[in-house]
């Protein structure tokens, strides 16, 4: 991928399937104006029936938000969150009065993920009727562990690697980089770097490991309100995934692809 100069405008590269991809989690989220009825069991029941064949396990959780103000952070009102999952626990759908999210730790392909997202969007449109989105986001998280971390200089570009892979990094407890990129239609929040054993930058999405690891966390999102039209919002989410993949391919080397079972 050395021919790509700017991954934020470059054409989508041909996909290289990775047999042993270090992709630990993929998330897509539709955030919408608050719908108070979502806290009512009877209101949510038709939505559950629409998705129950695929996501048959339902758990009700009480979430506690955080309100940020000039005086600091304070607990916000609690909310009910409905968590639907498959029996293996690889796929989870979260529904609250303010968002619906799909996440998986067993990603198969882009077409599979966004086919599932479309089915959920159709059920959301029919039974919850959000009307508009306040935020649309897609996030891919890769994490490498073990000996691969010591070979990081061969696996990722110098621009991404930074101090990691140099002699100075042997003294670093952790080495993380965070950048926000502005695009015409959205933003990309990119985080990458090394974490020590037991550490995480996001407990909800990146579980701590017992050994050192290197993460590549790419989150593309838009906070511009848009009508909730199923075909449009799913197509936009898939465009975000394609842009994320372009950035991923720019960030990693051919050695990375080969190491994880690809044929560049």
C-alpha positions in Angstrom: 0.0 0.0 0.0 3.0 2.3 -0.3 1.3 4.0 -3.3 -1.4 5.5 -1.1 -0.4 9.0 -0.1 -3.5 10.1 1.7 -5.7 7.3 3.1 -8.5 9.7 3.9 -9.2 10.4 0.2 -7.7 7.4 -1.6 -9.8 4.8 -3.4 -10.8 1.7 -1.5 -8.2 -1.0 -2.0 -9.0 -4.5 -3.0 -9.8 -6.4 0.2 -7.3 -9.0 1.5 -9.0 -11.5 3.7 -7.0 -12.3 6.8 -7.5 -15.9 8.0 -6.2 -15.0 11.5 -7.2 -11.3 11.6 -6.4 -9.6 14.9 -9.8 -7.8 14.8 -11.1 -7.9 18.3 -14.3 -5.9 18.0 -16.5 -4.1 15.4 -19.2 -1.6 16.5 -21.8 0.4 14.6 -24.1 2.8 16.4 -27.2 4.8 15.5 -27.8 7.6 18.0 -31.2 9.3 17.9 -33.3 11.9 19.9 -34.5 10.3 23.2 -37.5 8.0 22.9 -38.8 7.5 26.5 -41.0 4.6 25.5 -38.0 2.4 24.9 -37.8 1.9 28.7 -41.2 0.2 28.6 -41.2 -3.6 28.2 -44.4 -3.6 26.1 -43.1 -1.1 23.7 -39.8 -3.0 23.1 -41.5 -6.4 22.8 -42.3 -6.2 19.1 -38.7 -5.2 18.3 -37.5 -8.2 20.3 -39.8 -10.5 18.3 -38.5 -9.0 15.0 -34.8 -9.9 15.9 -35.3 -12.8 18.4 -34.5 -15.6 15.9 -30.9 -14.2 15.5 -30.4 -12.6 18.9 -32.4 -14.8 21.2 -30.8 -13.9 24.6 -32.2 -10.8 26.2 -30.8 -9.1 29.3 -32.0 -5.9 30.9 -29.3 -3.6 32.4 -29.4 -0.3 34.2 -26.7 2.1 32.9 -25.3 5.1 34.6 -24.3 8.0 32.5 -21.8 10.8 33.2 -22.7 14.5 32.8 -19.8 16.8 31.9 -20.0 20.5 33.1 -17.6 23.3 33.8 -17.6 22.2 37.4 -16.6 18.7 36.5 -18.1 15.3 35.9 -21.2 14.2 37.8 -23.5 11.2 37.6 -26.3 11.6 35.1 -29.7 9.9 35.2 -29.7 6.1 34.9 -31.2 4.4 31.8 -32.5 1.0 30.9 -30.4 -0.8 28.3 -31.8 -3.8 26.5 -29.0 -6.2 25.5 -29.9 -8.8 22.9 -27.2 -11.4 21.9 -26.8 -14.7 20.2 -26.4 -17.9 22.3 -22.6 -18.0 21.8 -22.2 -14.4 22.9 -20.3 -13.3 19.8 -22.9 -10.7 18.6 -24.7 -8.1 20.8 -27.4 -5.6 20.0 -27.9 -2.8 22.5 -31.1 -0.7 22.6 -31.5 2.3 24.9 -33.8 5.4 24.7 -31.0 7.2 22.8 -29.2 4.6 20.6 -29.1 1.3 19.0 -25.7 -0.5 18.6 -24.5 -3.6 16.9 -21.2 -5.1 18.0 -19.3 -8.3 17.4 -16.2 -10.1 18.5 -16.5 -12.6 15.7 -16.4 -10.5 12.5 -16.8 -12.5 9.3 -17.0 -9.9 6.5 -18.2 -6.4 5.7 -21.2 -7.8 3.8 -22.2 -10.0 6.7 -21.9 -7.2 9.3 -23.8 -4.6 7.2 -26.5 -7.1 6.2 -27.1 -7.6 9.9 -27.1 -3.9 10.5 -29.7 -3.4 7.8 -32.0 -6.0 9.3 -31.7 -4.2 12.6 -32.3 -0.8 11.1 -35.5 -2.1 9.4 -36.7 -3.5 12.8 -35.8 -0.2 14.4 -37.6 1.8 11.8 -40.8 -0.3 12.0 -41.1 -0.7 15.8 -39.2 2.2 17.4 -39.5 4.9 14.6 -36.6 7.2 15.6 -37.3 9.6 12.7 -33.7 11.0 12.6 -30.2 10.3 13.7 -28.1 12.6 15.8 -24.9 10.6 15.3 -23.8 7.7 13.2 -20.6 5.9 14.0 -18.6 2.8 13.0 -15.5 1.5 14.8 -13.0 -1.2 14.1 -10.5 -2.3 16.8 -7.4 -4.5 16.0 -5.1 -5.8 18.7 -1.9 -7.8 18.3 -0.2 -9.6 21.2 2.7 -11.9 21.9 5.8 -12.0 19.7 4.1 -9.9 17.0 4.4 -6.8 19.3 8.2 -7.2 19.3 8.1 -7.3 15.4 6.0 -4.1 15.2 8.6 -2.3 13.2 8.0 -4.8 10.3 4.2 -4.8 10.7 3.2 -1.1 10.7 4.3 2.0 8.9 6.8 4.3 10.7 4.3 7.2 10.7 2.0 5.0 12.8 4.6 3.2 14.8 6.2 6.3 16.3 8.5 5.5 19.1 7.3 1.9 19.3 9.8 -0.4 17.8 12.7 1.8 18.6 15.3 1.3 21.3 13.8 4.1 23.4 10.5 2.2 23.5 12.1 -0.5 25.7 11.8 2.0 28.6 8.2 3.0 27.9 5.4 1.8 30.2 2.9 2.5 27.4 3.1 4.5 24.2 -0.2 5.7 22.7 -1.1 8.2 20.0 -4.5 9.8 19.4 -5.4 11.9 16.3 -8.7 13.4 15.1 -9.1 13.8 11.3 -11.7 16.1 9.7 -13.3 14.9 6.5 -16.0 16.6 4.5 -18.7 14.3 5.7 -17.4 13.0 9.0 -14.5 12.7 11.4 -12.1 9.8 12.1 -10.7 9.3 15.6 -7.6 7.1 15.4 -5.8 5.6 18.4 -2.8 3.3 18.2 0.1 2.2 20.3 1.3 -0.3 22.9 -0.4 -1.2 26.2 1.2 -3.0 29.2 -0.4 -6.2 30.6 -3.8 -5.5 32.3 -4.3 -2.1 30.7 -7.0 -0.7 28.4 -8.0 2.7 27.0 -11.7 1.7 26.8 -13.0 -1.0 29.2 -16.3 -1.3 27.4 -14.7 -2.2 24.1 -11.1 -3.3 24.7 -10.7 -5.9 27.3 -7.4 -6.0 29.3 -4.9 -8.6 28.2 -2.5 -10.5 30.4 0.4 -9.6 28.2 1.6 -6.5 26.4 -0.3 -5.6 23.2 -0.5 -3.1 20.4 -3.9 -1.7 19.3 -5.2 0.1 16.2 -8.6 1.7 17.1 -10.3 3.5 14.2 -13.6 5.2 14.8 -15.4 7.1 12.0 -18.5 9.2 12.9 -20.8 12.1 12.0 -22.7 14.2 14.5 -24.7 16.0 11.8 -28.4 15.2 12.1 -29.8 13.0 9.2 -33.2 11.5 8.4 -33.5 7.9 9.5 -34.0 6.3 6.1 -32.8 2.7 6.3 -31.1 2.4 2.9 -29.3 5.8 3.4 -28.0 5.3 6.9 -26.8 1.8 6.3 -25.1 2.8 3.1 -23.4 5.7 4.9 -22.3 3.4 7.7 -20.8 1.0 5.1 -18.9 3.9 3.5 -17.4 4.6 6.9 -16.3 1.0 7.1 -14.7 1.3 3.7 -12.8 4.4 4.7 -11.6 2.8 7.9 -10.4 -0.2 5.9 -8.5 2.2 3.6 -6.8 3.8 6.6 -6.1 0.3 8.0 -4.4 -0.8 4.8 -2.3 2.4 4.8 -1.2 1.8 8.4 -0.1 -1.8 8.1 2.6 -3.4 5.9 2.5 -6.4 3.6 4.3 -8.3 6.3 1.3 -7.7 8.6 -1.1 -9.1 6.0 1.1 -12.2 5.5 1.5 -12.7 9.3 -2.2 -12.8 9.8 -3.0 -15.2 6.9 -3.4 -12.8 4.0 -2.1 -12.9 0.5 -1.3 -9.3 -0.6 
